């Protein structure tokens, strides 16, 4: 799935305190009408149901794992 890394640093705005996470490409998010809630990197559908999950695990200086998950029912609509 095409993804976009959200990288707005926190010093630009106190509203954006969480940075450097992956989200579906903007065109996908717009097509599926996904939105943010509660300053979380997760995206939600129009019914308020969680549509994505973002996992990040730091394994030390050289290794960083990232995973972006989109609910399976959305794959059918893309």
N, C-alpha and C positions, 0 to 999 in steps of 0.2 A: 504494500500500500504506500503510495507517495505520502511522505510526512514532511512537516515543517518544524524546525526547532525554534521555539519561542525563547529569545535571548535578551529581553529587555532587562537591563540591570536595575536593581532596587534603588540606587541613588537617583535615578531619573524621576521616580515617583514613589511615595509611600504606599500607594495603592497596589503597585506591582512588586510585592516583597518576595514572590516566588518566581524564579527564572530558570532558564536552561532546561526546558522539558519539551518533549515531542508532542505534536498534535497532528491530526490528519491535515493534508494539504488544504489551504483555504477554499479551493473550489469544491472539495468533497464536503467540508463542514457546511458551506453555504447550501449546497445541493440537498444535504440531509437536514438542514435547519437545526444544527447543533449549536448550543450556547454554553457559556461558563456559568457556574454558580458558586458562591461562597469563596471566591479567590482560590479555587482549586484547579489543578491542571486537568481535571476530568471534564469531559463534555457531556451534556445532557440533551435529550430530545425534547420535543414540544410538550410532552406529558410530564416532564420532570424526572424521567427515568434515566439512569446512568447509561450512556452509550459507548464510552471509551474508558480504558484504564491505562495508566502509564506507570510503569515500574522502572526503578533505577537502583542499581546496586554498585557501590564503589568497592572494588577489590584491592585498593591500594593505589600507588602512584601510577602504575602502568595499565591498569585494567579497569574499565568501566562498562557495565552492561546496561542496556536500555531496551525496553520492550513497549511497544504501542499496540494495544488491543482494541479492536472495533467489534462491537457485538455482531454475531453471525447474521442476524436478521437484516442488518444493514447491507451486508455484502450482496444480498439478492436484489437490492434496489439500486445499486450503483451500475 
